[in-house]
Structure formats: C-alpha cells, structure tokens
Amino acid sequence: MRRDSIWYKLFKQIPGLLFDLTGEVPPNADRYRFDSVEVKESSFRIDGVFLPPEDALSQSIFFAEVQLQKDDALYQRFFSEIFLFLRRSEVAYGDWTGVLIYGSRSMEPSSSVWYRSLLSSSQISQIYLDELGDWRELPLELGLVMLTNASEANAPDQARFLLEQGEQLGRREDIIELVRTIMFYKFSTLSWEAIEAMLNIQDVRFEETRVYQQVEEKVLNKAFTSVVLRQLNKKFSEVSESMQAQIAVLSLEQLQALSEALLDFQGVADLERWLAAIELEGN
C-alpha cells in the first residue's frame, strides 16, 4: 500500500513514535533502530522492526504493522513473519512485542480464532488511530500519525495546525518535510505547487526537501536503467530477466559505472561477473 512509505519515513525519522503509541517504553528507547528486515531463505520482508542497541541490557525487539485498510490475511502474515524472523535470527533477543496499528476497529481481520491466545496476551498491542483522541490536543508526533489517517476534507486543516506546532517548538524544517510527504501521498494527483498553496508555505521550496530529491532520484534511476538495458540488449541481443532484475535495483552511481564498463564487455559472462561483484560488495 502506498501509505506504507509514509509510516516507514515516520518511524525512520522518529523511532520513539512507536513507544509513544504503545505507552511501553523499553530501556534505551531513544537508541532503538528502526529497519526493514528481509528474512533469509524466504519471501518474507518485515517492514517494521525496532531493534535494540547492541549494548542494551534489555534486548527486547518490537514488530510493527500498520493497517489502514481491511486485510483478512493480516494475522497469518504478521505472526508468520515474526516467528520466522525469530527462527532465523542470529541474535538471541530477550523478548518480543508485536504492535498492530489500525485506522479503526473496522479494519481488523474478520476472524481471530486461530490467534486468540496471542492477541489476548501482553505481547500484542492493538492501536486504533481514530480512538487516540482530539488531534489538536495530542503531542506533535502523534498528530503526524493522525494526519496519515485523516480524511481529505480534514487533512489540510490538520496539516496547517501541525506546521504551526512545529514552528512553535523550533522544529520547522523537519516537520515541514514530514507533513509535505504525508500530504503528497494523500493528494497524489496534485502538483507540488498546489500542495504548497494548500499548506500556505511560501518561503521553503519543495524542491529543497529530501522527499522531492528522493522522488527525483527514483525518476532518474528509472530513466538511466532503461538506457542501460537498451545498450545491453543492443550489444548482446537479449539480457535475461534475472539480470534485468539485478540491474533494476542498482543505484544511480552503479548504473553510471555499468554504462561505462559495458563498453569493454565481450560477452554476457562479463556482465554476470560485474553484477556478481556488485552483489558481493553489497554483502
């Protein structure tokens, strides 16, 4: 879901946000690291994992899942990912907690009978954004959370209120970026200028923010990937789908290096060796 990237950005920039939501604050909470974790030898990727610092006495790990639309397979997926992660993990974590964040109770799966013991245990927290209270009275971080679940009719007023809060707290720049990111995904059909006008932001250009730069980099990557693939197909008649998949995830810098290296390639084997070397560097 497109909104997943909003939550990823929120958790990445404000890891303590999860503990604000749950009210459960572990030791060294300010040093937890939020990450997206791929479980080896499986197709599972866990997008919300909060990992404790290595030197922490309490080695509790937190798994978070945001659900803003109904998905009856949520529990199967969520608990399978948790236990597979624990099975494959090379670190013996002391404890774990699962946090399920819903837009409302209506977004819970229809049946929970298979997982009733887990859902009723202290290891699982279930949070409903529409029950957190009046967004005007919440701390700034929780207000950002509420904005992700706001209706299009109410979102502009909430966004402007959060920008005012950020200004008062001396956090203008980072709050502008987060609010703009959320509004960008909510109103994806609007131009940058229209979003700026909606938020009444005049003096900080959207083009200067990290979110714009990230979007721009993705566009450049896609265009450069297309060019490199055309060059390779022209040189070697056809590049396999597996190699195309490897090339599609290269960074812009790596694509530029490949566009230069391919001039000296004598055959597909050279391309295979080059990609294998890049993969080895990444590991």
C-alpha positions in Angstrom: 0.0 0.0 0.0 1.3 3.5 -0.9 0.8 4.8 2.6 3.3 2.2 3.9 6.2 4.5 2.8 4.7 7.3 4.9 4.9 5.2 8.0 8.3 4.0 7.1 9.5 7.6 6.9 7.8 8.5 10.2 9.3 5.6 12.1 12.7 6.0 10.5 12.9 9.7 11.4 11.1 9.4 14.8 11.8 5.8 16.1 10.3 6.8 19.5 7.0 7.2 17.9 6.1 3.5 18.4 6.7 3.8 22.1 4.5 7.0 22.2 1.7 5.0 20.7 2.0 1.9 22.9 3.0 3.6 26.1 5.6 0.9 26.6 9.0 2.5 26.9 11.9 0.0 27.0 15.3 0.8 28.4 17.4 2.7 25.9 14.2 3.6 23.9 16.0 6.6 22.4 18.6 4.4 20.9 16.4 1.8 19.2 17.0 1.4 15.4 14.1 1.1 13.0 14.7 -1.1 10.0 13.1 -3.1 7.2 14.4 -6.7 7.6 14.4 -9.5 4.9 14.2 -13.0 6.4 16.8 -15.2 4.6 15.7 -18.1 2.6 12.1 -16.9 2.4 9.9 -14.4 0.6 9.0 -12.6 3.8 10.1 -9.0 4.4 9.2 -7.4 7.7 8.8 -3.6 7.1 8.5 -2.5 10.8 11.2 -3.9 13.1 12.6 -1.9 16.1 16.0 -3.3 17.1 17.6 -2.5 20.5 21.1 -1.2 20.7 23.7 -4.0 20.9 24.9 -2.9 24.4 21.4 -2.6 25.9 20.8 -4.8 29.0 17.2 -5.4 27.8 17.3 -7.0 24.3 13.6 -6.6 23.5 12.6 -6.4 19.9 9.4 -4.7 18.6 7.5 -5.7 15.4 5.1 -3.1 14.0 2.4 -3.4 11.3 0.2 -0.5 10.1 -3.1 -1.5 8.6 -5.2 1.3 7.0 -7.5 -1.0 5.0 -9.1 -4.3 5.8 -7.0 -7.4 5.2 -8.3 -10.8 6.4 -4.9 -12.4 5.9 -3.2 -9.9 8.2 -2.8 -12.1 11.3 -1.5 -15.1 9.2 1.2 -12.8 7.6 2.1 -10.9 10.7 2.6 -13.8 13.1 4.3 -15.9 10.4 6.8 -13.2 9.8 7.5 -12.7 13.5 8.2 -16.3 14.2 10.2 -16.9 11.1 12.3 -13.9 11.9 13.0 -15.3 15.4 13.7 -18.7 14.0 16.3 -17.3 11.5 17.8 -14.6 13.7 21.4 -15.0 14.7 20.7 -12.8 17.8 19.1 -14.3 20.9 16.7 -11.4 21.7 15.4 -11.4 25.3 11.7 -10.7 24.4 9.4 -9.5 21.7 6.3 -7.4 21.3 4.0 -7.1 18.3 2.2 -3.8 17.6 -0.8 -3.7 15.3 -1.8 -0.2 14.3 -5.3 0.2 12.6 -7.0 3.2 11.2 -10.1 2.0 13.1 -11.5 -1.2 14.6 -13.4 -1.9 11.3 -10.0 -2.7 9.7 -9.3 -5.7 12.0 -9.5 -9.1 10.2 -12.9 -10.7 10.4 -11.7 -13.8 12.2 -9.1 -14.1 15.0 -9.9 -17.5 16.4 -6.5 -19.1 15.4 -4.6 -16.3 17.1 -6.8 -15.6 20.1 -4.2 -16.5 22.7 -1.6 -14.2 21.1 -4.0 -11.4 20.6 -5.1 -11.5 24.3 -1.6 -11.7 25.6 0.6 -8.9 26.9 2.9 -9.4 23.9 0.5 -7.9 21.4 -0.7 -4.2 21.4 -3.5 -3.1 19.1 -3.9 0.6 18.5 -6.7 2.4 16.7 -5.8 5.8 15.3 -9.4 7.1 15.4 -9.5 6.4 19.2 -6.4 8.4 20.1 -8.3 11.5 20.9 -8.6 15.0 19.5 -5.7 15.7 17.2 -5.4 19.2 18.4 -4.6 18.0 21.9 -2.1 15.3 21.0 1.8 15.7 21.1 3.2 16.7 17.7 4.5 13.2 16.8 1.1 11.6 17.4 -0.5 14.5 15.5 1.6 13.4 12.5 0.3 9.9 12.9 -3.3 11.1 13.0 -2.7 13.0 9.7 -1.9 9.8 7.9 -5.5 8.6 8.7 -7.2 12.0 8.2 -9.9 12.4 5.5 -9.1 14.5 2.5 -11.6 17.1 3.8 -9.9 17.4 7.2 -6.3 16.8 6.2 -5.4 20.4 5.1 -6.5 22.0 8.5 -4.7 19.3 10.4 -1.6 19.8 8.3 -1.5 23.5 8.9 -2.0 23.0 12.6 1.0 20.7 12.8 3.1 23.1 10.9 2.2 25.8 13.4 3.2 23.4 16.2 6.5 22.6 14.6 7.2 26.4 14.3 6.5 26.9 17.9 8.7 24.0 19.0 11.6 25.1 16.8 11.3 22.1 14.6 10.1 23.9 11.5 12.2 22.2 8.8 11.8 18.5 9.7 8.0 19.0 10.4 7.5 20.7 7.1 9.2 17.8 5.3 7.1 15.1 7.1 3.8 17.0 6.6 4.6 17.6 3.0 5.4 13.9 2.5 2.1 12.8 4.1 0.1 15.3 2.0 2.0 14.3 -1.2 0.8 10.7 -0.8 -2.7 11.7 0.2 -3.2 14.1 -2.7 -1.0 12.3 -5.3 -2.9 14.0 -8.2 -1.9 17.5 -7.1 1.2 19.3 -8.2 3.9 20.4 -5.8 2.7 24.0 -6.2 -0.9 23.1 -5.3 0.3 21.3 -2.1 2.4 24.2 -1.1 -0.5 26.6 -1.7 -2.8 24.3 0.4 -0.3 24.4 3.3 0.3 28.1 2.9 4.1 27.6 2.7 5.8 30.4 0.8 9.5 30.6 1.8 10.7 27.0 1.8 10.6 25.4 -1.7 9.5 21.8 -2.0 12.4 21.2 -4.4 14.8 21.7 -1.5 13.4 18.9 0.7 14.6 15.4 0.9 11.3 13.9 -0.2 11.5 15.8 -3.5 15.1 14.8 -4.0 14.2 11.1 -3.3 11.4 11.2 -5.9 13.7 12.9 -8.4 16.4 10.3 -7.8 13.8 7.5 -8.5 12.8 9.1 -11.8 16.5 9.4 -12.8 17.2 5.8 -11.8 14.3 4.5 -13.9 15.4 6.5 -16.9 19.0 5.5 -16.6 18.1 1.8 -16.1 16.1 1.9 -19.3 19.0 3.4 -21.2 21.5 0.8 -19.8 19.2 -2.1 -20.7 18.8 -0.8 -24.2 22.6 -0.6 -24.5 23.0 -4.2 -23.2 20.2 -5.6 -25.4 21.7 -4.0 -28.4 25.2 -5.4 -27.6 24.1 -8.9 -26.5 20.8 -9.3 -28.4 18.9 -10.1 -25.2 19.6 -9.9 -21.4 17.9 -12.5 -19.2 15.1 -11.5 -16.9 17.1 -12.3 -13.8 19.9 -10.0 -14.9 17.4 -7.3 -15.7 16.0 -7.6 -12.2 19.5 -7.2 -10.8 20.1 -4.1 -12.9 16.8 -2.6 -11.9 17.8 -2.3 -8.3 21.2 -0.7 -8.9 21.8 2.8 -7.6 22.3 5.7 -9.9 26.1 5.6 -9.3 26.2 1.9 -10.0 24.2 2.4 -13.2 26.7 5.0 -14.4 29.6 2.6 -13.6 27.8 -0.1 -15.6 27.2 2.1 -18.6 31.0 2.7 -18.8 32.0 -0.9 -18.0 29.7 -2.4 -20.6 31.8 -0.8 -23.4 34.5 -3.3 -22.6 32.3 -6.3 -22.2 33.0 -9.1 -24.7 30.0 -11.3 -23.8 27.2 -11.8 -21.3 29.6 -13.6 -19.0 31.4 -10.3 -18.4 28.0 -8.8 -17.3 27.4 -11.7 -15.0 30.8 -11.2 -13.4 30.2 -7.5 -13.0 26.8 -8.0 -11.3 28.2 -10.7 -9.1 31.0 -8.3 -7.9 28.5 -5.6 -7.1 26.3 -8.0 -5.2 29.4 -9.2 -3.2 30.3 -5.6 -2.4 26.7 -5.1 -1.0 27.1 -8.1 1.3 
